[in-house]
Each structure stands twice: as structure tokens, then as C-alpha cells.
Amino acid sequence: MPVYRVDFHHHVDTDPEDVIGYSAAELAAAARGHGLDAIAITPHDGLFHDPAAVEAAARIGVLLIPGIEKKIGGREVLILNVRPGEVPEGFSFDDLRRMKASLGDRILTVAPHPFYPIRTSLGRALDEVGDCIDAVEVAHLHGFGIDPNARAQRWATERGKPLLANSDTHDLAQLGRNFTEVEADELDTVSLFRAIRAGRSRARTTPISFLGLVRFAFGVVLYQTVARLALRDGRRIDRIIS
């Protein structure tokens, strides 16, 4: 059975919340360069919907899956392969349960960075909404003896949930350390999602290096902080940075 490399948590320049410096096409090209076969673009509270980008990615051999990083009750969940209008404002976990019951294999739900010290992470709420979650993310930011993923791995193991290693890219330099190998019949969403639910997947993750940590701190955390302040003040980010 073929083995595909997938990475299902990315942000691009159309994200409604974060300021990202690359497009969907650039992400797909970079993903192909790292040997990835499938990626998902998951904007914050805004569905990625760009058929032209999906077609362009397919031409270079990358399956691009539209998704959303949706806040539900203030907690984030990745919902993959949804369509416009399916995840409206006011979407609740009960709505997600009904969606999963009606759409079945067509979608996949993932708990992103569930036990990282981020106020939008599911954290303890994961116990209450675990039935809504198909897979648990192994997040990219770990190393130097610190790994918030350990608790997520224990939670997933105890409940028989698969683990997915994702990059949560806000900078293309994040690509390559985190991905998941999936044994699936075909490179399509239904085949990949079925294989993941069946446990035919292996999360692959590498601790971040010191240089990678510095780049993340300045290229992502500081950049996003300055960018949001700039947007709040109605100024351009390049003028603030320079």
C-alpha cells in the first residue's frame, strides 16, 4: 500500500487573523520540495476556498485540502475538507457532532496543539468534546527538554485516537520537521482520512533547533505581534518593521 506524507495545518496570506508572507501556491511548491504529498490550509475562523489554488497544487503533485481552524466556544478545532457555508458563525460542538454524523468520511477533525499554553487550545475541554475529535496534533514547537505534546500523546493513546504531526506554518522555514506518514489506497481525502482513522499513520516530528527557535521567535511571534499592532493602527507592516 502506498505511503503518503501529509501535513494538515497551514496558514497563508489570505488568513483573516495573521499576517502571512506567502501564498497558497508558494506553500504548495515548498511542501512539494519537502516531499509532502498532501497539505491542508486552515485559516483562523475563515474557510480556505480557492479552487484555482487547489488545481495549481494538483499540477505539481500536491493534494491541497481546504479547511478551517475554527474557534468553537473560544477553543480551536481544525475541520478539514469542508465547503463554503458549512461552518457558519455561532457554530457549536453540537453542530460539529451533527456535521460528523451527516458527512462521515468526507471530513476530518483535529485538535491542534491541545495542551500548549495557548488560551484557544482545547486543554481540559478535550475530555468533554473528545467524541468530536478524530485525531490529535503533535505540534511543531518542542525541544530542549520541553514538549507539551507528551500530554496530548498520552490522551490520544488512552482513547485510541491517532496522532498527526503538523507544522502550523506561519513561516515556510517551519516546513519539513513535522509530517505524518499515511498508508492509504489513493491520494485523495476520503482514502487518507479513512486510513488515519484506522490507525494506518505515523507521526514524524523533530525537535526544533536553537536557530529554528530564534527564527520562530523573531520571524513568527514578534512579526505577528508587530503586524497586528500595525493593522490596528491602520499602518503598513513594512513601515513598522523598517
For each residue, the residues with C-beta under 8 A, 3 or more apart:
1: 183 184 185 200
2: 183 184 185 186 187
3: 181 182 183
4: 37 38 181 182 184 187 192
5: 35 36 37 38 179 180 181 182
6: 36 37 38 39 164 179 180 182 192
7: 10 31 36 38 39 40 165 166 167 175 178 179 180
8: 38 39 40 42 65 67 78 80 108 110 164 166 180
9: 40 42 69 78 110 112 137 166 167 168 169
10: 7 27 39 40 41 42 167 168 169
11: 15 18 20 41 42 43 44 69 168 169 170
12: 15 20 22 23 24 26 27 41 43 48
13: 20 21 22 23 24
14: 24 43 46 48 50
15: 11 12 18 19 20 43 44 46
16: 43 44 45 46
17: 43 44 45 46
18: 11 15 44 170 224 227
19: 15 223 224 227 228 231 237
20: 11 12 13 15 170
21: 13 171
22: 12 13 26 27 30 172
23: 12 13 26 27 53
24: 12 13 14 27 28 41 48 50 53 56 57 64
25: 28 29 53 56 57
26: 12 22 23 29 30 172
27: 10 12 22 23 24 30 31 39 41 169 172
28: 24 25 31 32 39 53 56 57 60 62 64
29: 25 26 32 33 60
30: 22 26 27 33 34 172 175
31: 7 27 28 34 36 39 62 175
32: 28 29 35 36 60 61 62
33: 29 30
34: 30 31 175 176 179
35: 5 32
36: 5 6 7 31 32 39 62 175 179
37: 4 5 6 61 62 63 187
38: 4 5 6 7 8 62 63 64 65 187 192
39: 6 7 8 10 27 28 31 36 57 62 63 64 65
40: 7 8 9 10 64 65 66 67 78 80 81
41: 10 11 12 24 27 48 64 65 66 67
42: 8 9 10 11 48 67 68 69 78 80
43: 11 12 14 15 16 17 46 47 48 68 69
44: 11 15 16 17 18 69 71 76
45: 16 17 68 69 70 71
46: 14 15 16 17 43 68
47: 43 66 67 68 82 83 84 86 87
48: 12 14 24 41 42 43 66 67 68
49: 66 83 84
50: 14 24 53 54 66
51: 54 55
52: 55 56
53: 23 24 25 28 50 56 57 64
54: 50 51 57 58 64 66
55: 51 52 58 59
56: 24 25 28 52 53 59 60
57: 24 25 28 39 53 54 60 62 63 64
58: 54 55 61 62 63 64
59: 55 56
60: 28 29 32 56 57
61: 32 37 58
62: 28 31 32 36 37 38 39 57 58
63: 37 38 39 57 58 187 188 189 192
64: 24 28 38 39 40 41 53 54 57 58
65: 8 38 39 40 41 80 81 189
66: 40 41 47 48 49 50 54 80 81 82 83
67: 8 40 41 42 47 48 78 79 80 81 82
68: 42 43 45 46 47 48 78 79 82 87
69: 9 11 42 43 44 45 76 77 78 112
70: 45 76 77 78 79 87 91
71: 44 45 74 75 76 120
72: 75 76 77 91 92 93 96
73: 92 93 125
74: 71 119 120
75: 71 72 120 121 122 123 125 129
76: 44 69 70 71 72 112 120 121 122
77: 69 70 72 96 109 110 111 112 122 132 133
78: 8 9 40 42 67 68 69 70 108 109 110 111 112 137
79: 67 68 70 82 87 96 99 107 108 109
80: 8 40 42 65 66 67 107 108 109 110 189 193
81: 40 65 66 67 106 107 108 189 193
82: 47 66 67 68 79 86 87 99 107
83: 47 49 66 86
84: 47 49
85: 88
86: 47 82 83 99
87: 47 68 70 79 82 91 99
88: 85 91
89:
90:
91: 70 72 87 88 95 96
92: 72 73 95 96
93: 72 73 96 97 129 132
94: 97 98
95: 91 92 98 99
96: 72 77 79 91 92 93 99 100 109 132
97: 93 94 100 101 131 132
98: 94 95 101 102
99: 79 82 86 87 95 96 102 103 107
100: 96 97 103 104 107 109 132
101: 97 98 104
102: 98 99
103: 99 100 106 107
104: 100 101 107
105: 190 193 194 197
106: 81 103 189 190 193
107: 79 80 81 82 99 100 103 104 193
108: 8 78 79 80 81 134 135 189 193 196 197
109: 77 78 79 80 96 100 132 133 134 135
110: 8 9 77 78 80 133 134 135 136 137 164 166
111: 77 78 114 122 126 133 135 136 137 152
112: 9 69 76 77 78 121 137 139 166 168
113: 116 118 121 137 139 141 148 168
114: 111 121 122 123 126 136 137 151 152 155
115: 121 123 148 149 151 152 155
116: 113 121 139 141 148
117: 121 148
118: 113 121
119: 74
120: 71 74 75 76
121: 75 76 112 113 114 115 116 117 118
122: 75 76 77 111 114 125 126 129 133
123: 75 114 115 126
124: 127 128
125: 73 75 122 128 129
126: 111 114 122 123 129 130 133 155
127: 124 130
128: 124 125
129: 75 93 122 125 126 132 133
130: 126 127 133 159 161
131: 97
132: 77 93 96 97 100 109 129
133: 77 109 110 111 122 126 129 130 136 161
134: 108 109 110 161 162 193 196 197
135: 108 109 110 111 156 161 162 163 164 196 197
136: 110 111 114 133 152 153 155 156 161 162 163 164
137: 9 78 110 111 112 113 114 152 163 164 165 166 168
138: 149 152 153 163 164 165 166 178 203 205
139: 112 113 116 142 148 149 152 166 168 178
140: 165 166 167 168 174 177 178 205 208
141: 113 116 208 216
142: 139 146 147 148 149 205 207 208
143: 146 147 207 208 209 213
144: 207 213
145:
146: 142 143
147: 142 143 150 207
148: 113 115 116 117 139 142 151 152
149: 115 138 139 142 152 153 205
150: 147 153 154
151: 114 115 148 154 155
152: 111 114 115 136 137 138 139 148 149 155 156 163
153: 136 138 149 150 156 157 163
154: 150 151 157 158
155: 114 115 126 136 151 152 158 159 161
156: 135 136 152 153 159 160 161 162 163
157: 153 154 160
158: 154 155
159: 130 155 156
160: 156 157
161: 130 133 134 135 136 155 156
162: 134 135 136 156 196 197 199 201
163: 135 136 137 138 152 153 156 180 201 203
164: 6 8 110 135 136 137 138 180 196 201 203
165: 7 137 138 140 178 179 180 203 204 205
166: 7 8 9 110 112 137 138 139 140 178 179 180
167: 7 9 10 140 174 175 176 177 178 179
168: 9 10 11 112 113 137 139 140 174
169: 9 10 11 27 172 174 175
170: 11 18 20 174 220 224
171: 21 174 215 216 219 220
172: 22 26 27 30 169 175
173: 212 215 219
174: 140 167 168 169 170 171 177 178 216 220
175: 7 30 31 34 36 167 169 172
176: 34 167 179
177: 140 167 174 205 206 208 212
178: 7 138 139 140 165 166 167 174 203 204 205 206
179: 5 6 7 34 36 165 166 167 176 204
180: 5 6 7 8 163 164 165 166 196 201 202 203 204
181: 3 4 5 201 202 204
182: 3 4 5 6 192 195 196 200 201
183: 1 2 3 195 200 201
184: 1 2 4 187 191 192 194 195 200
185: 1 2 191 195
186: 2 191
187: 2 4 37 38 63 184 191 192
188: 63 191 192
189: 63 65 80 81 106 108 192 193
190: 105 106 193 194
191: 184 185 186 187 188 194 195
192: 4 6 38 63 182 184 187 188 189 195 196
193: 80 81 105 106 107 108 134 189 190 196 197
194: 105 184 190 191 197 198
195: 182 183 184 185 191 192 198 200 201
196: 108 134 135 162 164 180 182 192 193 199 200 201
197: 105 108 134 135 162 193 194
198: 194 195
199: 162 196
200: 1 182 183 184 195 196
201: 162 163 164 180 181 182 183 195 196
202: 180 181
203: 138 163 164 165 178 180
204: 165 178 179 180 181
205: 138 140 142 149 165 177 178
206: 177 178
207: 142 143 144 147
208: 140 141 142 143 177 212 213 216
209: 143 212 213
210: 213 214
211: 214 215
212: 173 177 208 209 215 216
213: 143 144 208 209 210 216 217
214: 210 211 217 218
215: 171 173 211 212 218 219 220
216: 141 171 174 208 212 213 219 220 221
217: 213 214 220 221 222
218: 214 215 221 222 223
219: 171 173 215 216 222 223
220: 170 171 174 215 216 217 223 224
221: 216 217 218 224 225
222: 217 218 219 225 226
223: 19 218 219 220 226 227 241
224: 18 19 170 220 221 227 228
225: 221 222 228 229
226: 222 223 229 230 237 240 241
227: 18 19 223 224 230 231 237 240
228: 19 224 225 231 232
229: 225 226 232 233 240
230: 226 227 233 235 236 237 239 240
231: 19 227 228 234 235 237
232: 228 229
233: 229 230
234: 231
235: 230 231 239 240
236: 230 239 240
237: 19 226 227 230 231 240 241
238: 241 242
239: 230 235 236 242
240: 226 227 229 230 235 236 237
241: 223 226 237 238
242: 238 239
